[in-house]
C-alpha cells in the first residue's frame, strides 16, 4: 500500500498542471498550447533586416487620416471586417483589471485609462492611414492593447509592402511571436463569454500570419513545421466563437481551398477533412456579410481556382473585378484592392496563356523561388508566364 501511495504522489507531482486541473483550466491549457510552434519550426529572424527602413504604402494617406472623433464615429464601419471593440477607457480598464498580465508582461504599467485609450487610438490612427512603421513602433512603445493595431500593421507591411519573400517571412514570424505572448497574457476563458471576442482577435491575427507564412512554402515544410494544424485550430476555434465573422469565414474557406491546391482533393479530404463544398458555403456567407471588402472577393477568387482550377476562371475574374471596384475605407482595404488588381492581371494572364492552372501555379512558385520576390507585394508587377 505504501508503494502505491508513493507512486500516486510522485505521479501527481510529475503531471503537468492541466492534467489535474478543472475542465475549464484544461480547456484553457489546450487553447494556449495551440498557439505554440514546434521546436525548430520558427523562421530565424535577422533583426537588422526587419528593422531596416520599411516601404511606404503607394497611396495618398490623406483620405484615410482621421481625427480621434472621426475614428470613434466611423468605428463600426471600419471594424466591419476585423470586428475589434472600440478601445474606450472603460473597455481597457475592464480588460487590464481582469488580465493584469497584459500590463506587467507587455510594458504598460499605468492606470490612467483615459490616457491609454488615447494612446491606443493614436496607434489605430497611424494604422488606418497606412503609416505601418509608426503604428508598429508606437504599439511596442505604449504596450498593452496598443500592440493590437501595431501587430496588424506589421502583418500588412509583411504581406503587401515587403518586396523580399525572406523578409516577409521574418516579419510574419516576429508578429506571430508577439501574438503568442499576448494570447498568454489574456487567456481563453470558456466560462467568460464577454472576453471571447478578444480571443477571436488573437486567433484571427495568428491564423492569418501562420496561413500567409505557410501559403507558398513546399508541402513537406508545411507539414514538418505543423503549420496546417496551427491554422486549423485557430480558424476553427475562432469560427466556433463567432460563426458570422466574415474574415474568419473567409479564412476557414481559404485554408480548405489552399490545402486542396497543394495536396489535391483526395489527400486534403483524408488528411485535413477539407471539402470544396465547405469553402463554397463559407464564402457565400462571407460575401453576404461583407462583400464590399476586396479581401473577401480575392480570397474567393483564389479558392475557386484552387478547388476547380481552370473551370472557374471566369467566375474568379468576376470576383476579382468586384474586389478592384471596392471602395476602401482605410489603408488595409486600400492594399486589399491593390492586390485584387494585381491578382486579376495574373488570372487574366493565365486565361490568355492557355496553360492549366496547375502548370501556371507551379511556374509562379518557381519564379518566387528563383527571384526571392514576395508575390503578394503590391509594389512588384504581377506574375505573367
BELKAZI-V981006 format. One record per helix or strand. SS is the DSSP state (@ for helix, = for strand). FROM is the first residue (numbers start at 0). TO is the last residue. If there is no record, write none. Layout:
BEGIN
ss: {SS/SS}
from: {FROM/FROM}
to: {TO/TO}
END
This chain:
BEGIN
ss: {@/@/@/@/@/@/@/@/@/@/@/=/@/@/@/@/@/@/@/@/@/@/=}
from: {1/16/22/46/61/67/88/100/112/131/145/163/164/192/218/226/245/264/275/293/330/356/372}
to: {13/19/32/49/63/77/97/105/128/141/160/163/184/213/223/240/262/271/289/324/352/370/372}
END
